[in-house]
Amino acid sequence: MPLEGMLSSALLASDSELAQILQAVDEISKTLKSGAPDEQTLRIAHHPAVWCAIKQTLLDRELRHLALTDDLTCVYNRRGFFAAATQLLKLARRNAQRLLLFFCDVNNLKKINDSFGHREGDLTLIRAADALEQTFRDSDILARIGGDEFTVLAVEASGQSQGIILRRLEKYLKMSSASEKRYELSLSVGVARFDPKRAVSLGELMSQANQAIYEQISSRSSSCLSKPRTGTTRSGPENIAVLEGA
């Protein structure tokens, strides 16, 4: 199911009124185009309350959309992520589908803010979001859930394996920061796998990926790029990576 479909499902109760109104407007429009509208249809079509209701419902829908979107990067915020990711987890359990959750921290954001100002810090977040958007598919769920934190929930497929995704992310990080010579754009990335045979909650999955980052940061060497460490455990994340863009 596409991402928009999952969000629509999550907000179905709120959107039912809009669907009914749009269906009624469509019927009125068809009648008017027929060339012989009856008196009742004309009265409804010209009634201010009809268009006020449509305007208010569309406004409410737009406000709900804004409530799910991060206003700086235009990706989903924490609320939007949980709405869509909860639906995707349900589908993954039902269809026995494996998922990958990526928890990403933008490195040295405070230092960038202190050295070059908050406007530059905002641009750094926008560049990071752009690199992530180019890396992942439209059907994957990308969100900014905190100041320097992004998370992505992606379906694991043959052309969407963890290694392929990380290499793609490294490539787009380099492209996003190619024109910036004062500092490097880099992400610390923790990865956790959702196995439908040993399903865990979304909160537990995020906790695993977040813990992976802190373990990697605490043991990070002085090298610019730490290659992913692979290994399977029952309770913890499978892979940790730190990606640097030149």
N, C-alpha and C positions, 0 to 999 in steps of 0.2 A: 504494500500500500504506500503511495507517495506521501511525503511529509505533510503536504497540505491536507491530504485526506485524514492523516492521523490527528492533526490539529482540529480539523472540522469535527471529527468524532469526539474529541475531548470537549469541544464547545457546542456540541449538538443541541443541548437543551437551551442554550442561550440564543442559538441561531434559528430555532424553529419558528419563531415569530416572523423573522425576516423572510424565511422561505414561504410562509403563508401569504405575506404581503406581496412579495414578488410574483407569486403565482396569480394572485388576484389582479395585479396590475397587468400581467401578461394577457389575461382573459379580457380585461377592459380594452387593451390595445388592439387585440384581434377583432373585437366587436366594432371598434371605431374604424378600423381599416376596411371592414366589410362594406362600408358605404351606407349602411342602413342601421345605425345604432338606435336602440329603443330609448325612450325617455329616461328610464331608470339608470341606464348605463351612462347617459350624458350627465345626469344629475350627480352620479358618483364620481365621474371623471373630473368634474369641475368643483367638487367639494373640497374646500381648503383642508379639512381634517384629514383627508386621504393623503395628501402630499406632505402634510406636517408629520403624519405617522411614519411615512417612508423616510423622510429626512431624519427624524429622531432615531429610527432604527438603524439607518446607515451610520449615523453619528456614534451610536452606541457600539456598533461593530468596529468602527475605526478606533474608538477608545480602547476596546478590548485588544485590538491589534497592537496599539501603542503600549499597552500594559505588558505585552509579551516580548517586546523588542527593546534592545539596548540602543539608546538614542545616539551614542557616539559611533559605534561600529556598524549599526543596522543589522546585526545578527540577533538571535534570540537572547533574552536575558534569563535569569535563573528560573523565573516562573514559566516562561515559554519552554525552556529546556525540560523541566519536569513534566509539563503537560504533554509534550510530544514524546519524550523518552519513555514515559510510563506506558503509553500506547504501543511503542515499538517493542518494549520488553514483553508485553502481553502477547504480541504477535510472534515474537521469537520463541516463547515457551510453547505456544500452540503449534508452531510449524517446525519445532526442533531446529532452530536456526542459531548459529553462533554469532556473537556480536563482539566488537572491540570498543572499549571505552578509553579515550585519550584525555588525560588531564594535563593541561599545559600552563606553565608559568612563564611570563615574559621576564627574562633575566635583567637585573640592574635597572628596573624602571625608576626606582627612587633616585638613583644616581643620575639618570638622564634628566629627570625633573629638576633636581638640584643644580645640575650643571648647565642645562640649556633651557629651562623653563617648562611649565606645565603644558604649554601649547605643543612643544616638541614631544613631550610624553604622550599627549593625545595622538599625535601623528604616529608614534611608535606603536600604539595599540591598534590604530587603523591599519598600519602596514602588516602587523601580525595577523589581524583578522582577514585581510586580503589574502595573505599567504595560505591561511587555513582554508578559506573558501575555495581557492584554486586547487588545493590538495584533495579535498573531499568532494564527494558527489552531492548533487542537489538533494538527494533522498536521505543523506546523512544529517544528523542533528547537531548543529554547531551553535554554541552559545558562549557569551561572556558572562560568567557567573560571579565575578568579583572584580576588584580593581585591576589586577594584572593576571587574572585567571580565566582561561578558556577551557571548555570541555567539548568533546565530540563523541557521539555515539554512532558507530558505523556498523553496517552489516559486513561480516567477514565472508568474502567470496574469493573465487579463484583469481580474479584480477584485482582484488582488494585485500591482499594479505598485509600483515603488519609490516614486513620488511619493505614491500613496495610503497606503502603509505609513507613510511618514515623517510625513504629516499626521495620521494616526491616532495615531501615537506621541506627537506633540506634544500632541494633545488629552488623552490619558490621563496624560501627565506632569503637565499642569496640574491634572487632576482628583485625581491622587494626592497632590499637594503643596498642594492648596487650603487646607487647615487649618493648614499650617505657615508661620508668618510670620517666623521667625528667619533662614531661608535659603531659597534656591531649589534645587529638585531639577532637575538638568540632566544630560544625556548628550552626550558627543561620540560621533558615529556615523560609522564608516567603512563603505563599502559596496563589495563586489566582485561581479561577475557571473560565473557559471559558464556557459560556452558549450560545449555538447557537441561542437560542430564543432572547437573548439580547447580540448579538455579539459586541465585542470591538476589537480594533486593537491590534496587537502584542505589540506595544510600550506601550499602556495603560495597558495591562495585566501585563507586566513586571514592570511598575510603581506601580501597585497595590501590587504586591508581594514584591517589594523593600521597599515600604512604610511600609508594615507589619513588616519587619525586624526592621526598626528603631523605630517603635512604641513598639515592644517587648523589644528591647535593652534598651530603655529609661525607661521602667517600670519593668525591670527584677529584681527579688528579688535575695537574696544571695544563693538560692538553686542551686544545680548542674543541675537539670533537671526540666525545666518548662513544665508541661503537656500542650498539645494543648488546646487553648480556642476556642470553637466552637460558631458560631452565624452567621446568614446570614444578609448581608446588600446588598443594590442594587448597591452601587457605590464602595465599598471597598472589600478587601480580606476577605475570609470566615474564615480562620484559620491561626494561627501563632504558631510556635513551636520553641523551642531551644533544641537541642539535644546535649548531652554530652557523649563522649566515655571515659571510664576509662582507 
